[in-house]
Structure formats: C-alpha cells, structure tokens
Amino acid sequence: MKRYFCMTAVILMAMLTAAGCGNAAKKEASDVKVSVESVNKLSDEELHSLFQGTWETSVVFINNQDGIKFDIDRYVFKEDGTGTFTPYGGKTEMLSWTVSPDGDLEVLFEEKGEKVRVFEYISGNLVSLEKEDAGMVETHLVKAEEQNTGKAAK
C-alpha cells in the first residue's frame, strides 16, 4: 500500500512540475530596453568644490564604439564659476560654469554663441552625451594632475 501511495505521489509531483514548465515566449534581445539613472548624493557645495580644477579628456565613444582617435581637450573650472576650455593645439576660450538643480555640471561656452554642454559626475569622471554629425558622442573627462607640483589641480 505504501508503495502505491509513494508512486502516486511521485507521478502527481512530476505532472505538476511539467505543467509549470510551459513553453514561455522568448524575447529577442532587441525587445529588451534598459535604462540607468545616476543618483548623486552630494550637496551643491560639495559638487561645486568637486568640479573645481583641471579636467582632461580621457576617452571618447562615438555611437558606443571605443578606440576612437581623439585629441586631449583641457577644461579649467575656477572657484568663481569661470574657467577656460583649451582644445588640443587650439586657442583657449573663456567659459562659465554652474551646478544644475540635478547636480550636473553645466558649462557655458561664451565664445561659441552661448553654447551649453552638460556633464554628469559618474564614478570620478565627468561624462557628456551630445548628438553631433558623427553620431552620439560620449566624452569622459578625468581630473588632471598639476604638472609641476604633482598635486591635484585646484
């Protein structure tokens, strides 16, 4: 009797397991959408202090492809909200900067007709996304070291 009861229980569990493993519809990778939102927990004063100094281009991605040849641009953000932008081998331009309500760095290029560029602080980098003729350009800046003193730029 025990043998019949155990066999019935095993068959019943196998049927329930098989019923739960139906053929679910598979999704293509292109159907899956992922988004990431960076949350900064620093105050405006902390961000203002953090953004100050000299920053240089570390990597540029065009349409999510790395290995793009790029020149090193230099940004200097001063405590008073002014600064300079020096493209590699180019003329230094004046700029102003502020911390946005979202905690991003907004850079205003005064000599380029008031063009604004927004950088988000992510893992020690300043990251900017811009739509350009070449496609979507993602630029990463890292804080540069002072050449003479070896100390971080102020």
N, C-alpha and C positions, 0 to 999 in steps of 0.2 A: 504494500500500500504506500509506504514511504517512497518507494522507487517511482510509482506513478505520479505521486504528488510532486516530487522533485523534477521529473521530466516535464510535467505540465507547466510548472513554474519557469523552467528554462526556456521552453518553447514560447510562453507568453512574453517573457522579457525580450527574447530575440525578435518577436513580432513588433513589440513596442519600440525597440531600438531601430528596426528597419523603417517603421512608419515615420520616425523623427528625422531620418536621413534622406529626405526627399531631394530631388534634383533642383536645387535653387538656381535661379537665373544668374548667369555670370555677367559681371560688368566689365566693359573694356576699360583700360587704363585712361583713355581719353575722356571717359564719362565721369571720372573722379576729379573733383575740384578741391584744392587745399588752399587755405589762406592762413597767413601768420600775421599777428598783430604784436608789435613790440610795445611793452609797457615799461615806462621809465618811472622809477620811484624816487628820483632825485628832485629836490626843490629847484625853483627857478634860480636862486642864488648859487646853489651847488652846480647847476648846469652852466651858468654864466662863467663861473670860475673854471670849470672843466674845459669849456670851449676855448678859453684864452690860450694863446700860444701859437706856435708854428705847426702847421699840418701840411703833409705832403701826400701826393698820390701814391698809393701802394699797389692797387690793381684796378683794372677796368674790364668790365664784361660788356660785350655787345650782343644783344639777343641771347643772353645766358651762356655765351661761349667765352671761356677764358683763353689765355695765351695771346690776347690781342696786344700788338705792339703799341705802347703809349709813351708819352713824354711825362716827366715828373713836374707837375704844377705845384706851386707853393702858395699857401694861404697863411697870413698872419692876422690873428684876431687879437686886438688890443682891449684892455680893460674898459676903455671908454666907449666901446661899441663901434670903433672904426677899425680899419685894417687895410691890408693890401693883398692883391692877387698877382702873382707873377707866373705866367705860363713859361714853360721851358724855352729858354732862348728868346723870350719876348719882353715886352715893355711892362713894367709894373703899373698896375691900375689900382685906384682907390676903391674901397668898398666900405659898407657899414653892415653891422650885423645885430641881430636881436634873438632872444629866446622866444619862440612862439608859445601860445597858450597850450599847445600839445606837447611842449618840451623839445621841439625840434629847433635846429639852428637855421635861421633864415638869413641869407646873405643877399644884400642888395648891391649890384654892380652899377655904380653911379655913372661910369663912363660908357656903359653899354646900353644906354637908354633906359635906365632903371630896371634892368633885368633882375629877377629874383630867382635864387636857387635855394632849395630846401635840403638840408642834411639831417638825417636821423642818427642818433647815437646808438650804435649796436655793438656790443662786445668790444668796447675800446676803439672802435672805428667810427668815422663819420661817413654815412652812406647816402648817396644821392641817386635818384632814378629820374632820368629825363628822356623824353621822346625826341630823337633827332633824326636827320635824314638817313643815317646808317641803321636806324632801328632804336630799340630800347637800350639806353646806355646806363649802366650801373657803375658808379665811381666810388671807390673806397679811399678814404684818407686816414693816415695814421699820424699821431703826434710825433714831430721830429725832435731830434736832439740838437742842442746848441753845438756848433762845430768847435768852438774854442774851449768851452768850459766842460763839456760832457754832461751838463745838467739839462734837464727838460726845459724846453722853451717856456717863457713866462708871457 
